[in-house]
């Protein structure tokens, strides 16, 4: 009698296993809904696979959370899911879904960071694009000396080292990951050849980037970058103040078009009307062309330039000539 009960139990257990195996194979082969459309699903950072399966079930991507967890376990993927935004469909087989999560096949969004943007403007652009939630965290990291040193940058701030470019980013990236991408792009642009050139002319990387940031802000005319670079280099050689308006704007976070004499007299380490030499750091994030211009100034003797109010500038070697052009182009711009 006991043997018969044991046999019945074993038979029942084997039948249950067989039934579940068939059901599991059906789960593997047949999608939850063959007519399903692609749907954007966000997998938050740091959640367990149990919660991942719940997210997928709530979005009707899968029907059976238990089978999904078992499949993930068999695939060794329970701790390998990468968070982010995914395009998934209930028409996908479960194995395909888990592979996408495991491989991090997230949705990428294109965002362009213009040349000459400050760190604050970059953070605002990323936030507007829906790619950065923690703006304060982003800004804090750009001033975190330990984090900066860990990136291999010898500076007090990452202003100037967040390279302006078009990036493909996924939603949900934490600030440090975005920053690393931008700094790595800067490193790829600032090649060993450019570093060697900086050494040849006696400039450090922060000095090059600082000068490049000033050039970036001074002109939007590509051909003028090398001339403006020459003016700054020539002034540095003779100990003449750089007197760059963009440094004043950066120093005092000015938003107005006209800079007053009071602004120029104000004390600030970035106000190049008051200090000699370069400011203590970059005033924006320059592009490659401005970096190259900072390293290869034109072979001219210009010491002055003034805006023509059309985006271009008039260059001069003497103060007398410069004042002449100031009267022509800028007589009503400062009070």
C-alpha positions in Angstrom: 0.0 0.0 0.0 2.8 2.4 1.0 4.7 1.5 -2.2 1.6 2.3 -4.3 1.1 5.7 -2.6 4.8 6.5 -3.2 4.4 5.5 -6.8 1.3 7.6 -7.2 3.1 10.6 -5.7 6.1 10.1 -8.0 3.8 9.8 -11.0 1.9 12.9 -10.0 5.1 14.8 -9.5 6.4 13.7 -12.8 3.1 14.7 -14.5 3.3 18.1 -12.8 6.9 18.6 -14.0 6.0 17.5 -17.5 3.0 19.9 -17.6 5.1 22.8 -16.3 7.9 21.9 -18.7 5.4 22.1 -21.6 4.0 25.3 -20.2 7.5 26.7 -19.9 8.4 25.7 -23.4 5.2 27.4 -24.6 6.3 30.5 -22.7 9.7 30.4 -24.4 8.4 29.9 -27.9 5.1 31.8 -28.0 5.2 35.6 -27.4 2.7 37.1 -25.0 0.9 38.8 -27.8 2.0 38.3 -31.4 0.2 41.5 -32.4 1.9 43.6 -29.8 3.4 47.0 -30.8 6.7 48.5 -29.6 6.3 50.3 -26.3 8.8 52.4 -24.3 9.6 50.8 -21.0 11.8 52.4 -18.4 13.9 50.1 -16.1 15.0 52.1 -13.1 18.5 51.8 -11.7 19.2 49.5 -8.9 16.1 47.4 -8.9 16.0 43.6 -8.5 15.0 41.3 -11.3 11.8 40.5 -9.4 10.9 44.2 -9.8 12.1 44.2 -13.4 9.7 41.4 -14.2 6.9 43.3 -12.4 7.6 46.3 -14.6 7.5 44.2 -17.7 4.3 42.6 -16.6 2.7 45.9 -15.7 3.5 47.1 -19.2 2.0 43.9 -20.7 5.3 42.9 -22.3 5.2 39.5 -20.6 2.3 37.6 -19.0 4.1 35.3 -16.6 6.5 36.9 -14.1 7.5 33.6 -12.5 8.6 32.0 -15.8 10.5 35.2 -16.7 12.4 35.0 -13.5 13.2 31.3 -14.0 14.4 32.1 -17.6 16.6 34.9 -16.4 18.1 32.6 -13.8 18.8 29.9 -16.3 20.4 32.5 -18.6 22.5 33.9 -15.7 20.9 37.4 -16.3 19.3 38.1 -13.0 22.1 40.4 -11.9 23.1 41.6 -15.4 20.2 43.7 -16.4 21.2 47.2 -17.4 18.8 50.0 -16.5 17.5 52.6 -18.9 14.8 53.1 -21.5 13.9 50.2 -23.8 11.7 49.7 -26.8 10.0 46.4 -26.1 7.0 44.5 -27.4 4.8 41.7 -26.2 5.4 40.2 -29.7 9.0 39.6 -28.7 10.0 36.2 -27.3 11.1 36.3 -23.6 14.6 35.3 -24.5 14.9 38.2 -26.8 13.6 40.6 -24.1 16.1 39.4 -21.6 19.0 39.6 -24.1 18.1 43.2 -24.8 18.0 44.0 -21.1 21.3 42.1 -20.5 23.0 43.7 -23.4 21.8 47.2 -22.5 20.1 47.8 -25.9 18.6 51.0 -24.6 16.9 53.8 -26.6 19.4 56.5 -27.5 18.4 60.1 -27.8 20.5 62.6 -29.9 21.4 65.8 -28.2 23.7 68.6 -29.5 25.9 70.6 -27.1 26.9 73.8 -29.0 30.5 75.1 -28.8 30.9 77.8 -26.2 28.3 76.6 -23.8 29.1 76.8 -20.1 28.7 73.9 -17.7 25.4 75.4 -16.5 24.1 75.7 -20.1 25.1 72.1 -20.8 23.2 70.9 -17.7 20.1 73.0 -18.7 20.2 71.6 -22.3 20.4 68.0 -21.0 17.6 68.6 -18.6 15.4 70.2 -21.2 16.1 67.1 -23.5 14.9 64.9 -20.7 18.3 63.3 -20.3 19.3 64.7 -17.0 17.1 64.7 -13.9 19.7 65.7 -11.3 21.0 69.1 -12.5 22.4 70.0 -9.0 24.2 66.7 -8.9 25.7 67.3 -12.3 26.9 70.8 -11.3 28.3 69.5 -8.0 30.4 66.9 -9.8 31.9 69.4 -12.2 33.3 71.1 -9.1 34.2 68.0 -7.2 38.1 67.9 -7.1 38.3 64.2 -6.2 36.0 63.3 -9.1 37.8 65.6 -11.4 41.2 64.1 -10.5 39.8 60.6 -11.1 39.0 61.6 -14.6 42.7 62.6 -15.1 42.0 66.3 -15.4 44.3 68.7 -13.6 41.9 71.5 -12.9 39.6 72.8 -10.1 36.5 72.6 -12.4 35.4 70.7 -15.5 34.4 74.0 -17.1 36.2 73.8 -20.5 36.6 70.0 -20.5 33.0 69.0 -21.3 33.5 68.7 -25.0 30.7 70.3 -27.1 29.5 67.7 -29.6 26.4 65.7 -30.7 25.9 62.8 -28.3 23.6 59.8 -28.2 22.5 59.3 -24.7 19.9 57.1 -23.0 17.5 58.4 -20.4 18.3 57.5 -16.8 22.0 58.0 -17.1 23.4 59.3 -13.8 25.4 62.6 -14.0 28.8 61.1 -13.6 28.3 58.8 -16.6 27.3 61.7 -18.8 30.2 63.8 -17.6 32.6 60.9 -18.3 31.4 60.6 -21.8 32.0 64.3 -22.4 35.4 64.4 -20.8 36.5 61.3 -22.7 35.4 63.0 -25.9 37.6 66.0 -25.0 40.5 63.7 -24.4 40.0 62.1 -27.9 40.1 65.6 -29.5 43.0 66.9 -27.4 45.5 64.5 -29.1 49.1 63.8 -28.1 50.1 66.0 -31.0 48.2 69.0 -29.6 49.6 68.2 -26.1 53.1 68.2 -27.6 52.5 71.6 -29.3 51.3 73.0 -25.9 54.5 71.9 -24.3 56.6 73.4 -27.1 55.0 76.8 -26.6 55.2 76.6 -22.8 51.5 76.1 -22.0 49.7 73.7 -19.7 46.5 71.9 -20.8 44.3 74.1 -18.5 46.0 77.2 -19.9 45.3 76.1 -23.5 41.7 75.3 -22.7 41.3 78.6 -20.9 42.6 80.6 -23.8 40.6 78.5 -26.3 37.4 79.2 -24.3 38.1 83.0 -24.6 38.7 82.7 -28.3 35.4 80.7 -28.6 33.5 83.4 -26.9 35.1 86.3 -28.8 34.2 85.3 -32.3 31.9 83.2 -34.4 34.0 83.8 -37.6 36.3 80.7 -38.0 39.1 82.7 -39.8 39.3 85.2 -37.0 40.1 82.6 -34.3 43.8 82.6 -35.2 44.0 86.4 -35.2 42.3 86.7 -31.8 44.6 84.0 -30.5 47.5 86.1 -31.8 46.3 89.2 -30.0 46.1 87.3 -26.7 49.5 85.7 -27.2 51.1 89.0 -28.1 49.6 90.6 -25.0 50.7 87.8 -22.7 54.3 88.1 -24.0 54.5 91.8 -23.1 52.5 91.5 -19.8 49.6 93.5 -21.2 46.1 92.8 -19.7 43.9 90.7 -22.0 40.8 92.9 -21.5 38.4 90.3 -22.9 34.7 91.2 -22.5 33.5 87.6 -22.3 35.6 87.0 -19.1 33.7 89.9 -17.6 30.4 88.4 -18.6 31.4 85.1 -17.1 32.8 86.6 -14.0 29.6 88.4 -13.0 27.1 86.1 -14.8 26.0 89.1 -16.9 23.1 88.6 -19.4 23.0 92.1 -20.9 24.5 93.0 -24.2 26.2 96.2 -23.1 29.0 96.1 -20.6 29.5 99.2 -18.5 32.6 100.9 -17.2 31.5 99.9 -13.7 31.5 96.2 -14.8 35.0 96.6 -16.2 36.3 98.1 -12.9 34.7 95.4 -10.7 37.1 93.1 -8.9 36.9 89.4 -9.8 39.7 86.9 -10.6 38.1 86.3 -14.0 37.9 90.0 -14.9 40.8 90.4 -17.4 40.4 94.1 -17.3 41.7 94.0 -13.7 44.0 90.9 -13.6 47.1 90.2 -15.7 47.5 87.0 -17.6 44.9 84.4 -18.2 41.9 84.0 -15.8 42.1 81.1 -13.4 40.1 78.7 -15.6 38.0 78.4 -18.8 34.9 80.5 -19.2 33.1 78.0 -21.5 33.6 74.7 -23.2 35.5 75.3 -26.5 35.4 73.3 -29.7 38.4 71.8 -31.5 38.9 74.8 -33.8 39.3 77.2 -30.9 41.7 74.8 -29.2 43.8 74.6 -32.3 43.7 78.4 -32.7 44.9 78.8 -29.1 47.9 76.6 -29.9 48.7 78.1 -33.4 48.2 81.9 -33.3 48.5 83.8 -36.5 51.9 85.3 -37.2 50.8 89.0 -36.8 51.6 91.9 -34.5 48.0 92.8 -33.6 47.4 93.9 -30.0 43.8 95.1 -30.3 40.5 94.1 -31.9 37.0 95.6 -31.8 33.7 94.2 -32.8 32.1 95.6 -36.0 28.7 94.6 -34.6 28.2 92.0 -37.3 30.0 89.1 -35.8 33.4 90.1 -37.2 36.2 92.3 -35.8 38.6 95.0 -36.8 42.3 94.3 -35.8 45.0 96.9 -35.0 48.6 97.0 -34.0 48.5 100.4 -32.2 46.3 102.0 -29.6 45.7 105.0 -31.8 44.4 102.9 -34.7 42.3 100.9 -32.3 40.7 103.9 -30.7 39.8 105.1 -34.2 37.9 101.9 -34.9 36.3 102.0 -31.4 34.9 105.4 -32.2 33.5 104.1 -35.4 32.0 100.8 -34.2 31.5 101.1 -30.4 31.1 104.8 -29.5 27.5 104.2 -28.1 28.2 100.8 -26.4 29.7 101.8 -23.1 28.7 104.3 -20.6 
